[in-house]
Amino acid sequence: MRLLPYGETDYVTIRKENSYYVDKTAYIPYFENAAKYIMFLRPRRFGKSLFLNMLSAYYDVLRKDAYEQNFGGLDIFNRTTPKQGKYMILKFNFSAVDSRKEYVEESFNIKVYDTVIAFVDRYKDYLPENAMQLVLSSDGKSNVALSKLLMIAEKSPYKIYIMIDEYDNFSNTLFSTDEDAYKELTHGDGFFRLFFNVLKAMTTDNEAPVERIFITGVSPLTLSDVTSGFNIARNLSVKGLFNDAMGFSESDVRKMFEYYRDSTGVFKHSVDELIEIMKPHYNNYCFASDMIEKERVFNPDMALYFMQNYIDGNGTIPEKLVDPNVKTDFFKMEKMVKIENTFGEKSRIILDIVNTGRTYFELNPEFAIAELSAPENLQSLLYYMGLLTFGIDERGIPAFVVPNDTVRQQYCKYLEKCFSLSIGWRTDIATLGSLWTTLVFQGDCKPFISYIASVMDENSAVRDFDAQGEFFVKGFFLSHFCKNSSFLTYTELEANHGFTDLYLEPLGYKRHAYIIELKYCKKNSSDEEVQKLKSAAEIQLEKYVSDHRIQEKCDANKWELHKAAVVFRGWKMEILE
């Protein structure tokens, strides 16, 4: 049985050890023909490093004779391109650069310098005899060493293919903690800007030593900020042709699961059942507007995490469905978006996304730090970080949607912090714990709803949100329901030709599901208006609970489905039934 390469990014090792590999080599010719200088962006843990290492193995002149070992049996093997094995590979990985302000420049210089030295040593047979001596004479100055290397390489019979993995990893972290330090490295004479100046200079002459560049990262933010230093790369990130070049299609996941089902003998669920369990957490990514109706893309890290834990558990669904490493990555993303101390434009955008599960804007392919205050650029950043993806709304109109429950919970955590800072309130963990027990195990949501309602009623700062009353109430509830890992919490779930306000679907051995309809009217509304809203909520609930898909799922899993109508007048809950 093949090893499952969870966490492995070394392509050559994967092939040498005959580990399971989801074949992405079919994309090599398309990237090769698309552009010489490529930028390709994907969220964290989407297979960028493995893909770049695969390209390195394919194009490296020193691996030309190992072509069959590294690519035999894969898509590319019988349609090899003319460029295979034709380059010296200069590969930078910036994921290990220390992002702390006081160390970042030194750490970056060491990384670049060591990479240059390693390159000269690796390709010494194709470089002048004095190459190492000339590079060492740069006295540890990375940009000087890089410039000297690239000039030396002009005399080599082979061109250089530069690959940069995680180009914005350290700069994004620095941006999230110290904007001024970030500006220093990307503007003026900043060292990162100068690095890209050197690269660009070595692509422009007739005998330029650098023939190809492939850059991976999360967002175009940093490259936009160094744009005058490097503006030659073509961004292929939102081209439909490359939608699942990184990440797993459902076909990829199904094929992998079928292999391990047949190889391990531990499966206690069908492949269809496992995929349906995974989808709400890992699936639904789409990276091109023209691929909305095609197969959605799974996060590969989480798919491998699920498979590894399912096998290790002898056919048991992992208790923790989300890889802890991904949660750490989401924390980094949250730091980039930056929580406001007051409930401003950014928080309102997040509130709207949480309430509706979608938003509308024109994706910006490039934007600098100075332009991040524009709503469309913030929303574009959310897309690049994997917190939004291409989709359609309930009317069939193209929109940007929240891809899955893992992301939805991240939004809710962000929103909870926004609420906490804005109204000066902190969750009483002990009280919530007791109320959760009643909700999860006893099928009674009233104590929890009453507590959250009392919090809003007792905090005067909530009155600052009169203009967003209904959205605030719904968002406040949603952000707290999402904290409970016993449920998948949905908003705007389609049910019987309508859309639920809140639907709580139990996970694991839990047995109570909930549909909650929230209604809101202004504080000066009449009792008659409140009663009308109650009646409307009850009619909607009856329609939702009779939805055949919800009923079938409840029957199959032996869930008890509960419903609740909640009506607010201003910040006071008037009805809970």
C-alpha positions as CSV (number, residue, x, y, z in Angstrom):
1,M,0.0,0.0,0.0
2,R,1.3,3.5,-0.8
3,L,2.1,5.9,1.9
4,L,-0.3,8.8,2.4
5,P,2.0,11.9,2.1
6,Y,0.2,14.1,4.6
7,G,2.4,17.1,5.2
8,E,5.0,16.0,2.6
9,T,6.1,18.6,0.0
10,D,9.2,16.9,-1.3
11,Y,8.1,15.6,-4.7
12,V,11.2,13.5,-5.5
13,T,10.8,11.7,-2.1
14,I,7.1,11.1,-2.7
15,R,8.0,9.4,-6.0
16,K,11.0,7.6,-4.7
17,E,9.0,6.1,-1.8
18,N,6.1,5.3,-4.1
19,S,3.7,7.4,-1.9
20,Y,0.3,8.3,-3.2
21,Y,0.5,11.3,-5.5
22,V,-2.5,13.2,-7.0
23,D,-1.2,13.8,-10.5
24,K,-1.0,17.5,-11.4
25,T,1.6,17.1,-14.1
26,A,-1.0,17.6,-16.9
27,Y,-0.7,21.3,-16.1
28,I,3.0,21.6,-17.0
29,P,2.5,22.2,-20.8
30,Y,-0.2,24.8,-20.1
31,F,1.9,26.8,-17.7
32,E,4.8,26.5,-20.0
33,N,2.9,27.9,-22.9
34,A,1.0,30.5,-20.9
35,A,3.9,32.8,-19.9
36,K,7.6,32.9,-19.1
37,Y,7.1,34.8,-15.9
38,I,4.2,33.6,-13.8
39,M,2.6,34.5,-10.5
40,F,0.2,31.9,-9.1
41,L,-1.7,32.6,-5.9
42,R,-3.6,30.2,-3.7
43,P,-4.6,30.2,0.0
44,R,-2.4,28.6,2.6
45,R,-1.9,24.8,2.5
46,F,-3.2,24.4,-1.0
47,G,-0.3,22.4,-2.4
48,K,1.8,25.2,-3.8
49,S,5.1,23.9,-2.4
50,L,4.6,20.4,-3.7
51,F,3.6,21.8,-7.1
52,L,6.7,24.0,-7.3
53,N,8.9,21.1,-6.3
54,M,7.3,19.0,-9.0
55,L,8.1,21.7,-11.6
56,S,11.7,21.8,-10.2
57,A,12.1,18.1,-10.7
58,Y,10.8,18.3,-14.2
59,Y,12.9,21.2,-15.5
60,D,16.1,20.5,-13.6
61,V,19.0,19.6,-15.9
62,L,20.5,17.5,-13.1
63,R,17.4,15.4,-12.9
64,K,17.1,14.9,-16.7
65,D,18.3,11.3,-16.4
66,A,15.9,10.5,-13.6
67,Y,12.9,11.5,-15.7
68,E,11.3,8.0,-15.8
69,Q,11.8,7.5,-12.1
70,N,10.2,10.8,-11.2
71,F,7.5,11.0,-13.8
72,G,6.9,7.4,-15.1
73,G,3.2,6.5,-15.2
74,L,2.1,10.2,-14.8
75,D,0.2,12.3,-17.4
76,I,3.2,14.2,-18.6
77,F,5.4,11.2,-19.2
78,N,4.2,10.4,-22.7
79,R,3.9,14.0,-23.8
80,T,7.1,15.5,-22.6
81,T,7.7,19.2,-23.5
82,P,10.8,20.4,-25.2
83,K,11.9,22.3,-22.1
84,Q,12.1,19.2,-19.8
85,G,15.5,19.0,-18.1
86,K,16.8,22.2,-19.8
87,Y,17.3,24.6,-16.8
88,M,19.4,25.3,-13.8
89,I,16.8,25.8,-10.9
90,L,17.3,28.7,-8.6
91,K,14.6,28.1,-6.0
92,F,13.9,30.4,-3.0
93,N,11.6,29.4,-0.2
94,F,10.7,32.4,2.0
95,S,8.5,30.5,4.5
96,A,11.4,30.2,6.9
97,V,12.3,33.9,6.9
98,D,12.0,35.4,10.4
99,S,9.2,38.0,10.2
100,R,10.1,39.9,13.4
101,K,10.9,43.5,12.5
102,E,14.4,43.4,14.2
103,Y,15.4,40.2,12.4
104,V,13.6,40.2,9.1
105,E,16.2,41.8,6.9
106,E,19.1,39.8,8.3
107,S,17.1,36.6,8.0
108,F,16.1,37.3,4.4
109,N,19.7,38.1,3.5
110,I,20.9,34.9,5.0
111,K,18.2,32.9,3.1
112,V,19.0,34.4,-0.2
113,Y,22.8,34.2,0.3
114,D,22.7,30.6,1.3
115,T,20.4,29.7,-1.6
116,V,22.9,31.4,-4.1
117,I,25.8,29.5,-2.6
118,A,24.0,26.2,-2.7
119,F,23.1,26.9,-6.4
120,V,26.7,27.5,-7.3
121,D,27.8,24.4,-5.6
122,R,25.0,22.3,-7.2
123,Y,25.6,23.5,-10.8
124,K,29.4,24.0,-10.6
125,D,29.9,21.8,-13.7
126,Y,27.9,24.3,-15.8
127,L,29.4,27.5,-14.3
128,P,32.9,29.1,-14.7
129,E,35.6,27.7,-12.4
130,N,35.8,30.9,-10.4
131,A,32.0,31.1,-9.8
132,M,32.1,30.2,-6.1
133,Q,35.0,32.6,-5.5
134,L,33.2,35.5,-7.1
135,V,30.0,34.9,-5.2
136,L,31.8,34.6,-1.9
137,S,33.5,37.9,-2.5
138,S,30.1,39.6,-2.0
139,D,30.8,39.4,1.8
140,G,27.4,38.0,2.7
141,K,25.4,40.7,0.9
142,S,22.6,38.8,-0.7
143,N,21.7,41.1,-3.5
144,V,25.3,41.5,-4.4
145,A,25.8,37.7,-4.4
146,L,22.6,37.3,-6.5
147,S,23.7,39.9,-9.0
148,K,27.1,38.3,-9.4
149,L,25.6,34.9,-9.8
150,L,23.3,36.0,-12.5
151,M,26.1,37.7,-14.4
152,I,28.3,34.6,-14.1
153,A,25.4,32.4,-15.3
154,E,25.4,34.3,-18.7
155,K,28.4,32.2,-19.6
156,S,26.6,28.9,-18.8
157,P,25.1,26.7,-21.6
158,Y,21.9,26.5,-19.6
159,K,19.4,29.2,-18.6
160,I,18.1,29.7,-15.1
161,Y,14.5,29.0,-14.0
162,I,13.8,31.0,-10.8
163,M,11.1,29.6,-8.5
164,I,10.0,31.5,-5.5
165,D,7.8,29.6,-3.0
166,E,5.7,31.5,-0.4
167,Y,7.0,34.8,-1.7
168,D,4.8,36.8,0.7
169,N,4.9,34.6,3.8
170,F,7.1,36.7,5.9
171,S,5.9,40.0,4.5
172,N,2.3,39.2,5.2
173,T,3.2,38.3,8.8
174,L,5.1,41.6,9.2
175,F,2.2,43.5,7.6
176,S,-0.2,42.1,10.2
177,T,2.0,43.3,13.1
178,D,3.9,46.4,11.9
179,E,2.7,48.2,8.8
180,D,5.6,50.7,9.0
181,A,8.2,47.9,8.9
182,Y,6.3,46.3,6.0
183,K,6.4,49.6,4.0
184,E,10.1,49.9,4.6
185,L,10.9,46.5,3.0
186,T,8.6,47.0,0.0
187,H,9.0,50.7,-0.8
188,G,11.9,53.0,-1.6
189,D,15.2,51.2,-1.1
190,G,13.7,48.4,0.9
191,F,15.6,45.1,0.6
192,F,12.7,43.1,-0.7
193,R,12.1,45.7,-3.4
194,L,15.7,45.6,-4.4
195,F,15.6,41.8,-4.6
196,F,12.9,42.0,-7.3
197,N,14.8,44.8,-9.0
198,V,17.7,42.4,-9.5
199,L,15.5,39.6,-10.8
200,K,13.9,41.9,-13.3
201,A,17.2,43.3,-14.5
202,M,18.4,39.7,-15.3
203,T,15.4,39.0,-17.6
204,T,15.7,42.0,-20.0
205,D,19.0,41.7,-21.9
206,N,19.5,39.7,-25.1
207,E,21.6,37.1,-23.4
208,A,19.7,37.4,-20.1
209,P,20.5,34.3,-17.9
210,V,17.0,34.1,-16.4
211,E,14.5,32.7,-18.9
212,R,11.6,31.7,-16.6
213,I,10.2,32.7,-13.2
214,F,7.4,31.0,-11.2
215,I,6.2,32.8,-8.1
216,T,3.7,31.4,-5.6
217,G,2.0,33.1,-2.7
218,V,-1.3,34.0,-1.1
219,S,-2.1,37.5,-2.3
220,P,-0.9,40.1,-4.8
221,L,-0.5,42.7,-2.1
222,T,3.3,42.5,-1.6
223,L,4.1,42.1,-5.3
224,S,1.9,45.2,-6.0
225,D,3.9,47.1,-3.4
226,V,7.2,46.3,-5.1
227,T,5.6,46.6,-8.6
228,S,8.1,49.2,-10.0
229,G,10.8,46.7,-9.1
230,F,9.0,43.7,-10.6
231,N,6.0,44.2,-13.0
232,I,6.7,41.5,-15.6
233,A,4.9,38.5,-14.1
234,R,1.6,37.4,-15.5
235,N,-1.0,36.5,-12.8
236,L,-2.7,33.2,-13.9
237,S,-4.4,32.6,-10.6
238,V,-8.0,33.2,-11.8
239,K,-7.8,31.5,-15.1
240,G,-10.3,28.6,-15.5
241,L,-7.7,26.4,-17.1
242,F,-5.8,26.3,-13.8
243,N,-8.7,26.1,-11.4
244,D,-7.6,22.8,-9.7
245,A,-3.9,22.9,-10.7
246,M,-3.4,23.0,-6.9
247,G,-6.0,21.5,-4.6
248,F,-8.0,18.3,-5.2
249,S,-11.1,18.1,-7.4
250,E,-13.9,15.8,-6.2
251,S,-12.7,13.3,-8.7
252,D,-9.2,13.4,-7.2
253,V,-10.6,12.8,-3.7
254,R,-12.9,10.0,-4.8
255,K,-10.1,8.2,-6.6
256,M,-7.8,8.5,-3.6
257,F,-10.5,7.2,-1.2
258,E,-11.3,4.3,-3.5
259,Y,-7.6,3.3,-3.5
260,Y,-7.3,3.3,0.3
261,R,-10.7,1.6,0.7
262,D,-9.4,-1.3,-1.4
263,S,-5.9,-1.2,0.1
264,T,-6.6,-0.9,3.8
265,G,-9.8,-2.9,4.5
266,V,-10.6,-0.6,7.4
267,F,-13.4,1.4,5.8
268,K,-16.7,1.4,7.6
269,H,-18.3,4.0,5.4
270,S,-18.9,4.2,1.7
271,V,-16.8,6.7,-0.3
272,D,-19.9,8.7,-1.0
273,E,-20.6,8.9,2.8
274,L,-17.1,10.1,3.5
275,I,-17.1,12.8,0.8
276,E,-20.5,14.1,2.1
277,I,-19.0,14.3,5.6
278,M,-16.0,16.2,4.3
279,K,-17.8,18.7,2.0
280,P,-19.2,21.1,4.5
281,H,-15.7,21.5,6.0
282,Y,-13.2,21.3,3.2
283,N,-14.9,21.7,-0.2
284,N,-16.5,24.4,-2.4
285,Y,-13.5,26.4,-3.5
286,C,-13.6,27.8,-7.0
287,F,-10.8,30.1,-8.3
288,A,-12.2,31.2,-11.7
289,S,-15.5,32.8,-12.6
290,D,-15.9,30.5,-15.7
291,M,-15.6,27.4,-13.5
292,I,-18.6,28.1,-11.2
293,E,-20.6,25.2,-12.5
294,K,-17.7,22.8,-12.7
295,E,-16.3,20.5,-9.9
296,R,-15.5,22.4,-6.8
297,V,-12.0,22.2,-5.2
298,F,-11.1,20.6,-1.9
299,N,-8.4,21.9,0.4
300,P,-5.8,19.2,-0.1
301,D,-4.2,19.5,3.3
302,M,-7.5,18.9,5.0
303,A,-8.5,16.1,2.7
304,L,-5.2,14.3,3.4
305,Y,-5.6,15.0,7.2
306,F,-9.1,13.4,7.1
307,M,-7.9,10.3,5.2
308,Q,-4.9,9.8,7.4
309,N,-6.9,10.1,10.7
310,Y,-9.7,7.9,9.3
311,I,-7.2,5.1,8.5
312,D,-5.3,5.5,11.8
313,G,-8.7,5.3,13.6
314,N,-9.5,2.0,11.9
315,G,-12.5,3.5,10.0
316,T,-13.6,6.0,12.6
317,I,-14.6,9.5,11.6
318,P,-12.0,11.9,13.1
319,E,-13.3,13.6,16.2
320,K,-11.6,16.8,15.2
321,L,-12.5,17.4,11.5
322,V,-10.3,20.4,11.1
323,D,-6.5,20.1,11.0
324,P,-5.1,22.2,13.9
325,N,-2.5,23.5,11.6
326,V,-5.2,25.1,9.4
327,K,-6.7,26.8,12.4
328,T,-3.3,28.4,13.0
329,D,-3.2,29.6,9.4
330,F,-6.6,31.1,9.8
331,F,-5.3,33.0,12.9
332,K,-2.6,34.5,10.6
333,M,-5.3,35.4,8.1
334,E,-7.3,37.1,10.8
335,K,-4.3,39.2,11.8
336,M,-4.0,40.4,8.2
337,V,-7.6,41.5,8.0
338,K,-7.0,43.3,11.4
339,I,-9.9,43.7,13.8
340,E,-11.1,47.2,14.3
341,N,-11.5,48.7,17.7
342,T,-14.7,50.3,16.6
343,F,-17.4,48.8,14.4
344,G,-16.3,50.4,11.1
345,E,-16.6,49.7,7.4
346,K,-14.5,46.6,7.6
347,S,-16.6,45.1,10.4
348,R,-19.8,45.9,8.5
349,I,-18.5,44.0,5.4
350,I,-17.8,41.0,7.6
351,L,-21.2,41.3,9.3
352,D,-22.9,41.3,5.9
353,I,-20.9,38.3,4.7
354,V,-21.7,36.3,7.9
355,N,-25.4,37.1,7.6
356,T,-25.9,36.3,4.0
357,G,-23.0,34.0,3.2
358,R,-22.1,36.0,0.1
359,T,-21.0,39.4,-1.2
360,Y,-20.7,41.2,-4.5
361,F,-17.6,43.0,-5.8
362,E,-15.2,43.1,-8.7
363,L,-12.1,41.1,-7.9
364,N,-9.0,43.3,-8.1
365,P,-6.0,41.4,-9.5
366,E,-3.5,43.8,-7.8
367,F,-3.7,46.4,-5.0
368,A,-1.1,48.0,-2.7
369,I,-1.2,48.5,1.0
370,A,-2.2,52.1,0.6
371,E,-5.4,51.0,-1.3
372,L,-6.6,48.4,1.3
373,S,-9.1,50.8,2.8
374,A,-11.2,50.5,-0.4
375,P,-14.0,47.9,0.2
376,E,-13.4,46.0,-3.0
377,N,-9.7,45.6,-2.1
378,L,-10.5,44.2,1.4
379,Q,-13.0,41.8,-0.2
380,S,-10.4,40.9,-2.8
381,L,-7.9,40.1,0.0
382,L,-10.5,37.9,1.6
383,Y,-10.8,36.0,-1.6
384,Y,-7.1,35.5,-2.0
385,M,-6.8,34.3,1.6
386,G,-9.5,31.6,0.9
387,L,-12.2,33.3,2.9
388,L,-14.3,33.9,-0.1
389,T,-14.6,32.0,-3.4
390,F,-16.5,32.2,-6.7
391,G,-20.1,31.0,-6.5
392,I,-23.7,31.9,-7.2
393,D,-26.4,33.3,-5.0
394,E,-30.0,31.9,-4.5
395,R,-31.1,33.7,-7.7
396,G,-28.4,32.0,-9.8
397,I,-26.4,35.3,-10.0
398,P,-22.6,35.1,-9.8
399,A,-21.3,36.2,-6.3
400,F,-18.5,35.6,-3.9
401,V,-19.5,33.1,-1.3
402,V,-18.2,31.7,2.0
403,P,-16.7,28.3,0.8
404,N,-17.4,26.1,3.8
405,D,-18.1,25.8,7.5
406,T,-14.4,25.9,8.5
407,V,-14.2,29.4,7.0
408,R,-17.7,30.4,8.3
409,Q,-16.5,29.7,11.8
410,Q,-13.4,31.9,11.3
411,Y,-15.7,34.8,10.2
412,C,-17.8,34.2,13.3
413,K,-14.8,34.3,15.6
414,Y,-13.6,37.5,13.9
415,L,-17.1,39.0,14.3
416,E,-17.4,38.0,17.9
417,K,-14.2,39.9,18.6
418,C,-15.6,42.9,16.8
419,F,-18.7,42.8,18.9
420,S,-16.7,42.4,22.1
421,L,-14.5,45.4,21.3
422,S,-17.4,47.6,20.1
423,I,-19.8,47.0,23.0
424,G,-17.3,46.3,25.7
425,W,-18.6,42.9,26.6
426,R,-16.9,39.5,27.1
427,T,-18.5,36.1,26.9
428,D,-19.1,34.4,30.3
429,I,-17.5,31.0,29.4
430,A,-18.9,29.2,32.5
431,T,-22.5,30.4,31.8
432,L,-22.2,29.5,28.2
433,G,-20.9,26.0,29.0
434,S,-24.0,25.2,31.1
435,L,-26.3,26.6,28.4
436,W,-24.5,24.6,25.7
437,T,-25.2,21.4,27.6
438,T,-28.9,22.2,27.6
439,L,-28.8,23.0,23.9
440,V,-26.8,20.1,22.7
441,F,-28.0,17.3,24.9
442,Q,-31.5,18.2,26.1
443,G,-33.0,19.8,22.9
444,D,-33.8,23.1,24.5
445,C,-32.4,26.3,22.8
446,K,-34.5,28.8,24.9
447,P,-32.0,29.3,27.8
448,F,-29.1,30.0,25.4
449,I,-31.2,32.4,23.2
450,S,-32.5,34.1,26.3
451,Y,-29.0,34.7,27.6
452,I,-27.7,36.1,24.3
453,A,-30.8,38.3,24.1
454,S,-30.2,39.6,27.7
455,V,-26.6,40.5,26.8
456,M,-27.7,42.7,23.9
457,D,-30.5,44.3,26.0
458,E,-28.2,45.1,28.9
459,N,-25.3,46.6,26.9
460,S,-26.2,50.2,26.1
461,A,-23.4,50.4,23.5
462,V,-25.5,48.1,21.3
463,R,-27.8,51.1,20.6
464,D,-25.0,52.5,18.4
465,F,-26.1,49.8,15.8
466,D,-29.7,50.9,15.3
467,A,-29.1,51.3,11.5
468,Q,-28.0,47.7,11.3
469,G,-30.5,46.3,13.8
470,E,-31.6,43.2,12.1
471,F,-28.2,42.3,10.7
472,F,-26.6,43.0,14.1
473,V,-29.0,40.7,15.9
474,K,-28.6,37.8,13.5
475,G,-24.8,38.3,13.3
476,F,-24.5,38.4,17.1
477,F,-26.4,35.1,17.4
478,L,-24.6,33.4,14.6
479,S,-21.1,34.4,16.0
480,H,-22.0,32.6,19.3
481,F,-23.7,29.6,17.8
482,C,-20.6,29.0,15.6
483,K,-18.5,28.7,18.8
484,N,-20.1,25.3,19.5
485,S,-18.2,22.5,17.7
486,S,-21.2,20.2,18.3
487,F,-23.0,21.8,15.3
488,L,-22.6,22.9,11.8
489,T,-24.2,26.3,11.8
490,Y,-25.7,27.5,8.6
491,T,-27.2,30.9,7.6
492,E,-29.4,31.3,4.5
493,L,-29.7,27.6,4.0
494,E,-32.1,26.9,1.2
495,A,-35.1,24.9,2.5
496,N,-38.4,24.3,0.7
497,H,-38.0,27.4,-1.6
498,G,-37.0,29.6,1.2
499,F,-33.9,30.5,3.3
500,T,-33.4,29.8,7.0
501,D,-32.0,32.4,9.3
502,L,-30.2,29.8,11.3
503,Y,-29.9,26.1,10.9
504,L,-27.9,24.0,13.5
505,E,-27.0,20.6,12.2
506,P,-25.6,18.2,14.9
507,L,-22.2,16.5,14.5
508,G,-21.0,13.1,15.7
509,Y,-23.3,11.4,18.2
510,K,-25.3,14.6,18.9
511,R,-29.0,14.2,18.3
512,H,-30.7,17.6,18.3
513,A,-31.0,19.9,15.3
514,Y,-32.5,23.4,15.2
515,I,-34.1,25.8,12.8
516,I,-34.3,29.3,14.2
517,E,-36.2,32.2,12.6
518,L,-35.1,35.7,13.8
519,K,-37.4,38.7,13.2
520,Y,-36.6,42.3,14.0
521,C,-38.6,45.5,14.1
522,K,-37.6,49.0,15.4
523,K,-38.0,49.9,19.0
524,N,-41.0,52.1,18.4
525,S,-42.9,49.4,16.5
526,S,-46.4,48.5,17.7
527,D,-47.5,45.2,19.4
528,E,-49.5,44.5,16.3
529,E,-46.3,44.6,14.2
530,V,-44.6,42.3,16.6
531,Q,-47.4,39.8,16.4
532,K,-47.3,39.9,12.6
533,L,-43.6,39.1,12.6
534,K,-44.3,36.2,15.0
535,S,-46.9,34.8,12.6
536,A,-44.6,35.2,9.6
537,A,-41.8,33.4,11.5
538,E,-44.1,30.5,12.4
539,I,-45.3,30.1,8.8
540,Q,-41.7,30.1,7.5
541,L,-40.6,27.6,10.2
542,E,-43.4,25.2,9.2
543,K,-42.2,25.5,5.6
544,Y,-38.6,24.9,6.5
545,V,-39.1,21.9,8.8
546,S,-41.0,20.1,6.0
547,D,-38.2,20.4,3.5
548,H,-37.6,16.9,2.3
549,R,-33.8,17.1,2.4
550,I,-33.8,18.2,6.0
551,Q,-36.4,15.6,6.9
552,E,-34.5,12.8,5.1
553,K,-31.3,13.7,6.9
554,C,-33.0,13.9,10.3
555,D,-34.6,10.5,9.7
556,A,-31.4,8.8,8.5
557,N,-29.4,10.1,11.5
558,K,-32.2,9.9,14.1
559,W,-32.0,13.6,14.8
560,E,-34.8,15.4,16.6
561,L,-35.6,18.6,14.8
562,H,-36.6,21.6,16.9
563,K,-37.8,25.0,15.7
564,A,-37.9,28.4,17.4
565,A,-39.4,31.8,16.5
566,V,-37.6,34.8,17.9
567,V,-38.9,38.4,17.6
568,F,-36.9,41.5,18.7
569,R,-38.3,44.9,19.1
570,G,-35.2,47.1,19.1
571,W,-32.8,45.3,21.4
572,K,-35.4,43.7,23.5
573,M,-36.5,40.1,22.8
574,E,-40.3,40.1,22.8
575,I,-41.1,36.6,21.7
576,L,-39.3,33.3,22.0
577,E,-41.5,30.3,21.1
